[in-house]
Amino acid sequence: MALELRPTCEHCNKALPPHSTEARICSFECTFCAACVGLLDNVCPNCGGGFVPRPVRPSRQWKGAAYLAERPASTTVKHRPVDLSEHRAFAAKLAGIRPEER
């Protein structure tokens, strides 16, 4: 099973193509751009987890079927803007807890 590589930031809807180094994901693959992860204080609004850079899937076939043409990125947009004032209250509860300890 490969990552979906969702096409946009869930908050601002910025394009995040498969080769983007600005994409960040949580363990549930919620996808946000690096700028929005900063706004969210590295707290996923959907699960409370932290974010890591999303891997870039190889665009060329280096070995087997493990490349973009064979395992294409998702085209399904999940644009769910975050209510930042509500999120600040949620993120404040997790402020002293490192993502790996949440």
N, CA, C and O atoms as a GROMACS GRO file, in nm:
protein
  408
    1MET      N    1   0.084  -0.117   0.000
    1MET     CA    2   0.000   0.000   0.000
    1MET      C    3   0.090   0.124   0.000
    1MET      O    4   0.183   0.135   0.080
    2ALA      N    5   0.060   0.215  -0.089
    2ALA     CA    6   0.139   0.338  -0.101
    2ALA      C    7   0.062   0.456  -0.041
    2ALA      O    8  -0.060   0.453  -0.030
    3LEU      N    9   0.136   0.559  -0.005
    3LEU     CA   10   0.072   0.682   0.042
    3LEU      C   11  -0.016   0.739  -0.068
    3LEU      O   12   0.013   0.723  -0.186
    4GLU      N   13  -0.124   0.806  -0.029
    4GLU     CA   14  -0.215   0.868  -0.126
    4GLU      C   15  -0.149   0.982  -0.202
    4GLU      O   16  -0.178   1.003  -0.320
    5LEU      N   17  -0.062   1.056  -0.136
    5LEU     CA   18  -0.004   1.178  -0.193
    5LEU      C   19  -0.117   1.272  -0.234
    5LEU      O   20  -0.134   1.303  -0.352
    6ARG      N   21  -0.192   1.317  -0.135
    6ARG     CA   22  -0.305   1.406  -0.159
    6ARG      C   23  -0.259   1.533  -0.229
    6ARG      O   24  -0.149   1.582  -0.202
    7PRO      N   25  -0.343   1.588  -0.318
    7PRO     CA   26  -0.299   1.695  -0.408
    7PRO      C   27  -0.293   1.836  -0.352
    7PRO      O   28  -0.232   1.924  -0.413
    8THR      N   29  -0.356   1.861  -0.236
    8THR     CA   30  -0.358   1.998  -0.184
    8THR      C   31  -0.352   2.000  -0.032
    8THR      O   32  -0.374   1.899   0.035
    9CYS      N   33  -0.324   2.118   0.022
    9CYS     CA   34  -0.327   2.141   0.165
    9CYS      C   35  -0.473   2.142   0.210
    9CYS      O   36  -0.557   2.207   0.148
   10GLU      N   37  -0.503   2.071   0.316
   10GLU     CA   38  -0.640   2.066   0.366
   10GLU      C   39  -0.689   2.202   0.414
   10GLU      O   40  -0.809   2.229   0.409
   11HIS      N   41  -0.600   2.287   0.461
   11HIS     CA   42  -0.642   2.416   0.515
   11HIS      C   43  -0.652   2.524   0.407
   11HIS      O   44  -0.759   2.581   0.387
   12CYS      N   45  -0.543   2.553   0.338
   12CYS     CA   46  -0.541   2.665   0.243
   12CYS      C   47  -0.564   2.623   0.098
   12CYS      O   48  -0.579   2.709   0.011
   13ASN      N   49  -0.566   2.494   0.073
   13ASN     CA   50  -0.589   2.438  -0.060
   13ASN      C   51  -0.474   2.462  -0.158
   13ASN      O   52  -0.492   2.452  -0.279
   14LYS      N   53  -0.355   2.495  -0.105
   14LYS     CA   54  -0.236   2.512  -0.190
   14LYS      C   55  -0.206   2.380  -0.260
   14LYS      O   56  -0.215   2.273  -0.200
   15ALA      N   57  -0.170   2.388  -0.386
   15ALA     CA   58  -0.132   2.269  -0.462
   15ALA      C   59  -0.007   2.205  -0.402
   15ALA      O   60   0.093   2.273  -0.376
   16LEU      N   61  -0.013   2.076  -0.380
   16LEU     CA   62   0.101   1.999  -0.329
   16LEU      C   63   0.122   1.878  -0.421
   16LEU      O   64   0.083   1.767  -0.387
   17PRO      N   65   0.182   1.901  -0.537
   17PRO     CA   66   0.204   1.792  -0.631
   17PRO      C   67   0.294   1.684  -0.571
   17PRO      O   68   0.360   1.708  -0.470
   18PRO      N   69   0.296   1.568  -0.632
   18PRO     CA   70   0.374   1.456  -0.575
   18PRO      C   71   0.520   1.487  -0.545
   18PRO      O   72   0.578   1.428  -0.454
   19HIS      N   73   0.580   1.580  -0.619
   19HIS     CA   74   0.722   1.614  -0.598
   19HIS      C   75   0.742   1.728  -0.498
   19HIS      O   76   0.856   1.769  -0.475
   20SER      N   77   0.635   1.778  -0.437
   20SER     CA   78   0.646   1.892  -0.346
   20SER      C   79   0.724   1.857  -0.219
   20SER      O   80   0.701   1.753  -0.157
   21THR      N   81   0.815   1.944  -0.184
   21THR     CA   82   0.887   1.929  -0.057
   21THR      C   83   0.821   2.012   0.052
   21THR      O   84   0.870   2.016   0.165
   22GLU      N   85   0.711   2.079   0.020
   22GLU     CA   86   0.636   2.159   0.116
   22GLU      C   87   0.525   2.080   0.185
   22GLU      O   88   0.466   2.128   0.282
   23ALA      N   89   0.496   1.960   0.138
   23ALA     CA   90   0.387   1.880   0.194
   23ALA      C   91   0.428   1.818   0.326
   23ALA      O   92   0.539   1.768   0.342
   24ARG      N   93   0.335   1.821   0.421
   24ARG     CA   94   0.354   1.759   0.553
   24ARG      C   95   0.235   1.668   0.579
   24ARG      O   96   0.122   1.699   0.540
   25ILE      N   97   0.260   1.555   0.646
   25ILE     CA   98   0.153   1.462   0.677
   25ILE      C   99   0.163   1.416   0.823
   25ILE      O  100   0.270   1.418   0.883
   26CYS      N  101   0.048   1.375   0.878
   26CYS     CA  102   0.047   1.312   1.009
   26CYS      C  103   0.039   1.161   0.986
   26CYS      O  104   0.042   1.117   0.871
   27SER      N  105   0.028   1.083   1.091
   27SER     CA  106   0.026   0.938   1.074
   27SER      C  107  -0.100   0.888   1.004
   27SER      O  108  -0.103   0.774   0.957
   28PHE      N  109  -0.204   0.972   0.997
   28PHE     CA  110  -0.325   0.934   0.925
   28PHE      C  111  -0.326   0.992   0.784
   28PHE      O  112  -0.427   0.984   0.714
   29GLU      N  113  -0.215   1.050   0.744
   29GLU     CA  114  -0.193   1.109   0.614
   29GLU      C  115  -0.275   1.235   0.589
   29GLU      O  116  -0.297   1.274   0.474
   30CYS      N  117  -0.320   1.301   0.697
   30CYS     CA  118  -0.378   1.433   0.682
   30CYS      C  119  -0.267   1.518   0.620
   30CYS      O  120  -0.152   1.508   0.662
   31THR      N  121  -0.299   1.598   0.522
   31THR     CA  122  -0.197   1.667   0.443
   31THR      C  123  -0.213   1.819   0.450
   31THR      O  124  -0.320   1.874   0.424
   32PHE      N  125  -0.104   1.884   0.487
   32PHE     CA  126  -0.102   2.030   0.498
   32PHE      C  127   0.030   2.081   0.440
   32PHE      O  128   0.127   2.006   0.432
   33CYS      N  129   0.033   2.207   0.400
   33CYS     CA  130   0.159   2.266   0.353
   33CYS      C  131   0.241   2.308   0.475
   33CYS      O  132   0.188   2.319   0.586
   34ALA      N  133   0.369   2.330   0.454
   34ALA     CA  134   0.459   2.366   0.565
   34ALA      C  135   0.413   2.493   0.635
   34ALA      O  136   0.421   2.502   0.758
   35ALA      N  137   0.366   2.592   0.559
   35ALA     CA  138   0.322   2.718   0.620
   35ALA      C  139   0.202   2.695   0.712
   35ALA      O  140   0.198   2.752   0.822
   36CYS      N  141   0.107   2.614   0.671
   36CYS     CA  142  -0.010   2.589   0.754
   36CYS      C  143   0.025   2.504   0.876
   36CYS      O  144  -0.035   2.522   0.982
   37VAL      N  145   0.121   2.414   0.864
   37VAL     CA  146   0.166   2.337   0.981
   37VAL      C  147   0.220   2.432   1.086
   37VAL      O  148   0.202   2.410   1.206
   38GLY      N  149   0.287   2.539   1.043
   38GLY     CA  150   0.334   2.643   1.136
   38GLY      C  151   0.217   2.712   1.204
   38GLY      O  152   0.221   2.735   1.325
   39LEU      N  153   0.115   2.746   1.128
   39LEU     CA  154  -0.006   2.809   1.185
   39LEU      C  155  -0.075   2.716   1.287
   39LEU      O  156  -0.135   2.762   1.384
   40LEU      N  157  -0.065   2.587   1.261
   40LEU     CA  158  -0.131   2.487   1.345
   40LEU      C  159  -0.044   2.441   1.462
   40LEU      O  160  -0.081   2.351   1.536
   41ASP      N  161   0.072   2.503   1.478
   41ASP     CA  162   0.166   2.469   1.587
   41ASP      C  163   0.204   2.321   1.586
   41ASP      O  164   0.223   2.261   1.692
   42ASN      N  165   0.216   2.264   1.466
   42ASN     CA  166   0.254   2.124   1.449
   42ASN      C  167   0.157   2.028   1.521
   42ASN      O  168   0.198   1.923   1.570
   43VAL      N  169   0.030   2.066   1.526
   43VAL     CA  170  -0.074   1.981   1.586
   43VAL      C  171  -0.178   1.956   1.478
   43VAL      O  172  -0.243   2.049   1.431
   44CYS      N  173  -0.196   1.831   1.440
   44CYS     CA  174  -0.296   1.798   1.339
   44CYS      C  175  -0.435   1.828   1.396
   44CYS      O  176  -0.470   1.780   1.503
   45PRO      N  177  -0.514   1.907   1.325
   45PRO     CA  178  -0.647   1.941   1.375
   45PRO      C  179  -0.744   1.824   1.372
   45PRO      O  180  -0.851   1.830   1.434
   46ASN      N  181  -0.709   1.719   1.301
   46ASN     CA  182  -0.797   1.604   1.288
   46ASN      C  183  -0.771   1.495   1.392
   46ASN      O  184  -0.862   1.424   1.434
   47CYS      N  185  -0.643   1.482   1.434
   47CYS     CA  186  -0.612   1.372   1.528
   47CYS      C  187  -0.525   1.415   1.646
   47CYS      O  188  -0.515   1.340   1.744
   48GLY      N  189  -0.463   1.533   1.640
   48GLY     CA  190  -0.377   1.578   1.749
   48GLY      C  191  -0.233   1.534   1.735
   48GLY      O  192  -0.149   1.569   1.818
   49GLY      N  193  -0.202   1.459   1.632
   49GLY     CA  194  -0.065   1.414   1.609
   49GLY      C  195   0.022   1.526   1.553
   49GLY      O  196  -0.026   1.636   1.528
   50GLY      N  197   0.148   1.495   1.535
   50GLY     CA  198   0.241   1.590   1.475
   50GLY      C  199   0.258   1.562   1.327
   50GLY      O  200   0.203   1.465   1.274
   51PHE      N  201   0.332   1.647   1.261
   51PHE     CA  202   0.354   1.635   1.117
   51PHE      C  203   0.500   1.605   1.085
   51PHE      O  204   0.590   1.642   1.160
   52VAL      N  205   0.521   1.538   0.973
   52VAL     CA  206   0.654   1.512   0.919
   52VAL      C  207   0.650   1.543   0.770
   52VAL      O  208   0.542   1.543   0.710
   53PRO      N  209   0.766   1.568   0.710
   53PRO     CA  210   0.766   1.590   0.565
   53PRO      C  211   0.713   1.467   0.491
   53PRO      O  212   0.746   1.353   0.525
   54ARG      N  213   0.630   1.491   0.391
   54ARG     CA  214   0.578   1.380   0.311
   54ARG      C  215   0.686   1.334   0.215
   54ARG      O  216   0.750   1.417   0.150
   55PRO      N  217   0.708   1.204   0.204
   55PRO     CA  218   0.809   1.156   0.109
   55PRO      C  219   0.769   1.188  -0.036
   55PRO      O  220   0.651   1.203  -0.068
   56VAL      N  221   0.868   1.198  -0.120
   56VAL     CA  222   0.846   1.220  -0.263
   56VAL      C  223   0.856   1.085  -0.332
   56VAL      O  224   0.957   1.015  -0.320
   57ARG      N  225   0.751   1.048  -0.404
   57ARG     CA  226   0.753   0.921  -0.478
   57ARG      C  227   0.837   0.938  -0.603
   57ARG      O  228   0.824   1.039  -0.673
   58PRO      N  229   0.923   0.842  -0.633
   58PRO     CA  230   1.005   0.854  -0.754
   58PRO      C  231   0.920   0.871  -0.879
   58PRO      O  232   0.819   0.803  -0.896
   59SER      N  233   0.960   0.963  -0.965
   59SER     CA  234   0.887   0.988  -1.089
   59SER      C  235   0.930   0.892  -1.200
   59SER      O  236   0.859   0.874  -1.299
   60ARG      N  237   1.047   0.832  -1.183
   60ARG     CA  238   1.099   0.737  -1.281
   60ARG      C  239   1.102   0.597  -1.224
   60ARG      O  240   1.108   0.577  -1.103
   61GLN      N  241   1.098   0.502  -1.312
   61GLN     CA  242   1.105   0.362  -1.270
   61GLN      C  243   1.251   0.324  -1.246
   61GLN      O  244   1.329   0.306  -1.339
   62TRP      N  245   1.284   0.312  -1.119
   62TRP     CA  246   1.418   0.271  -1.081
   62TRP      C  247   1.420   0.122  -1.051
   62TRP      O  248   1.518   0.053  -1.079
   63LYS      N  249   1.308   0.074  -0.993
   63LYS     CA  250   1.302  -0.067  -0.958
   63LYS      C  251   1.155  -0.110  -0.949
   63LYS      O  252   1.077  -0.050  -0.874
   64GLY      N  253   1.118  -0.210  -1.022
   64GLY     CA  254   0.982  -0.264  -1.016
   64GLY      C  255   0.876  -0.160  -1.048
   64GLY      O  256   0.894  -0.073  -1.134
   65ALA      N  257   0.765  -0.170  -0.976
   65ALA     CA  258   0.650  -0.081  -1.000
   65ALA      C  259   0.644   0.032  -0.898
   65ALA      O  260   0.539   0.095  -0.882
   66ALA      N  261   0.754   0.059  -0.831
   66ALA     CA  262   0.756   0.159  -0.725
   66ALA      C  263   0.790   0.298  -0.779
   66ALA      O  264   0.894   0.355  -0.748
   67TYR      N  265   0.699   0.352  -0.861
   67TYR     CA  266   0.718   0.487  -0.914
   67TYR      C  267   0.582   0.547  -0.948
   67TYR      O  268   0.481   0.477  -0.951
   68LEU      N  269   0.582   0.677  -0.972
   68LEU     CA  270   0.460   0.754  -0.984
   68LEU      C  271   0.365   0.707  -1.094
   68LEU      O  272   0.244   0.703  -1.072
   69ALA      N  273   0.414   0.672  -1.210
   69ALA     CA  274   0.327   0.629  -1.319
   69ALA      C  275   0.253   0.500  -1.284
   69ALA      O  276   0.138   0.481  -1.326
   70GLU      N  277   0.315   0.414  -1.210
   70GLU     CA  278   0.255   0.287  -1.171
   70GLU      C  279   0.169   0.301  -1.046
   70GLU      O  280   0.070   0.229  -1.030
   71ARG      N  281   0.206   0.392  -0.958
   71ARG     CA  282   0.132   0.419  -0.833
   71ARG      C  283   0.102   0.569  -0.829
   71ARG      O  284   0.169   0.643  -0.756
   72PRO      N  285   0.003   0.615  -0.907
   72PRO     CA  286  -0.023   0.759  -0.917
   72PRO      C  287  -0.072   0.822  -0.787
   72PRO      O  288  -0.128   0.756  -0.700
   73ALA      N  289  -0.049   0.951  -0.778
   73ALA     CA  290  -0.095   1.030  -0.663
   73ALA      C  291  -0.247   1.044  -0.669
   73ALA      O  292  -0.307   1.035  -0.776
   74SER      N  293  -0.306   1.068  -0.554
   74SER     CA  294  -0.450   1.092  -0.546
   74SER      C  295  -0.486   1.223  -0.615
   74SER      O  296  -0.406   1.316  -0.619
   75THR      N  297  -0.605   1.229  -0.669
   75THR     CA  298  -0.657   1.354  -0.727
   75THR      C  299  -0.774   1.406  -0.644
   75THR      O  300  -0.836   1.506  -0.679
   76THR      N  301  -0.805   1.338  -0.534
   76THR     CA  302  -0.916   1.376  -0.448
   76THR      C  303  -0.874   1.486  -0.352
   76THR      O  304  -0.788   1.466  -0.266
   77VAL      N  305  -0.935   1.601  -0.366
   77VAL     CA  306  -0.905   1.716  -0.281
   77VAL      C  307  -0.984   1.705  -0.152
   77VAL      O  308  -1.104   1.676  -0.154
   78LYS      N  309  -0.917   1.727  -0.040
   78LYS     CA  310  -0.982   1.729   0.091
   78LYS      C  311  -0.960   1.867   0.151
   78LYS      O  312  -0.877   1.885   0.240
   79HIS      N  313  -1.036   1.964   0.102
   79HIS     CA  314  -1.022   2.102   0.148
   79HIS      C  315  -1.117   2.123   0.266
   79HIS      O  316  -1.238   2.136   0.249
   80ARG      N  317  -1.059   2.126   0.385
   80ARG     CA  318  -1.135   2.143   0.509
   80ARG      C  319  -1.066   2.251   0.592
   80ARG      O  320  -0.992   2.219   0.685
   81PRO      N  321  -1.091   2.378   0.560
   81PRO     CA  322  -1.024   2.485   0.634
   81PRO      C  323  -1.046   2.472   0.785
   81PRO      O  324  -1.155   2.438   0.832
   82VAL      N  325  -0.941   2.498   0.858
   82VAL     CA  326  -0.942   2.485   1.004
   82VAL      C  327  -0.989   2.616   1.066
   82VAL      O  328  -0.946   2.724   1.025
   83ASP      N  329  -1.077   2.607   1.165
   83ASP     CA  330  -1.115   2.724   1.245
   83ASP      C  331  -0.998   2.748   1.339
   83ASP      O  332  -0.981   2.678   1.439
   84LEU      N  333  -0.916   2.849   1.307
   84LEU     CA  334  -0.792   2.869   1.381
   84LEU      C  335  -0.814   2.906   1.527
   84LEU      O  336  -0.733   2.868   1.612
   85SER      N  337  -0.919   2.979   1.559
   85SER     CA  338  -0.942   3.013   1.700
   85SER      C  339  -0.980   2.888   1.779
   85SER      O  340  -0.937   2.871   1.893
   86GLU      N  341  -1.059   2.802   1.721
   86GLU     CA  342  -1.095   2.675   1.786
   86GLU      C  343  -0.971   2.585   1.797
   86GLU      O  344  -0.950   2.517   1.898
   87HIS      N  345  -0.890   2.586   1.691
   87HIS     CA  346  -0.770   2.502   1.692
   87HIS      C  347  -0.670   2.547   1.798
   87HIS      O  348  -0.604   2.463   1.860
   88ARG      N  349  -0.656   2.678   1.819
   88ARG     CA  350  -0.562   2.727   1.921
   88ARG      C  351  -0.595   2.669   2.058
   88ARG      O  352  -0.505   2.630   2.133
   89ALA      N  353  -0.724   2.661   2.092
   89ALA     CA  354  -0.766   2.604   2.220
   89ALA      C  355  -0.731   2.455   2.225
   89ALA      O  356  -0.685   2.405   2.328
   90PHE      N  357  -0.754   2.385   2.116
   90PHE     CA  358  -0.720   2.242   2.107
   90PHE      C  359  -0.570   2.221   2.118
   90PHE      O  360  -0.524   2.137   2.195
   91ALA      N  361  -0.493   2.298   2.041
   91ALA     CA  362  -0.347   2.283   2.038
   91ALA      C  363  -0.285   2.322   2.172
   91ALA      O  364  -0.181   2.267   2.210
   92ALA      N  365  -0.346   2.414   2.244
   92ALA     CA  366  -0.293   2.457   2.374
   92ALA      C  367  -0.289   2.340   2.473
   92ALA      O  368  -0.200   2.334   2.558
   93LYS      N  369  -0.384   2.250   2.462
   93LYS     CA  370  -0.387   2.132   2.551
   93LYS      C  371  -0.268   2.039   2.525
   93LYS      O  372  -0.228   1.964   2.613
   94LEU      N  373  -0.214   2.046   2.405
   94LEU     CA  374  -0.105   1.957   2.367
   94LEU      C  375   0.031   2.027   2.361
   94LEU      O  376   0.132   1.965   2.326
   95ALA      N  377   0.033   2.154   2.394
   95ALA     CA  378   0.153   2.237   2.376
   95ALA      C  379   0.278   2.182   2.445
   95ALA      O  380   0.387   2.193   2.389
   96GLY      N  381   0.266   2.124   2.560
   96GLY     CA  382   0.383   2.074   2.633
   96GLY      C  383   0.416   1.929   2.604
   96GLY      O  384   0.505   1.872   2.667
   97ILE      N  385   0.346   1.869   2.511
   97ILE     CA  386   0.366   1.727   2.481
   97ILE      C  387   0.427   1.714   2.341
   97ILE      O  388   0.368   1.758   2.242
   98ARG      N  389   0.544   1.654   2.332
   98ARG     CA  390   0.608   1.634   2.203
   98ARG      C  391   0.523   1.541   2.117
   98ARG      O  392   0.457   1.453   2.171
   99PRO      N  393   0.523   1.559   1.985
   99PRO     CA  394   0.439   1.477   1.898
   99PRO      C  395   0.455   1.327   1.919
   99PRO      O  396   0.358   1.253   1.912
  100GLU      N  397   0.578   1.282   1.944
  100GLU     CA  398   0.601   1.138   1.962
  100GLU      C  399   0.549   1.084   2.094
  100GLU      O  400   0.549   0.963   2.117
  101GLU      N  401   0.505   1.174   2.180
  101GLU     CA  402   0.451   1.132   2.311
  101GLU      C  403   0.300   1.155   2.323
  101GLU      O  404   0.241   1.128   2.428
  102ARG      N  405   0.237   1.203   2.218
  102ARG     CA  406   0.094   1.231   2.224
  102ARG      C  407   0.012   1.105   2.212
  102ARG      O  408  -0.111   1.111   2.214
   0.00000   0.00000   0.00000
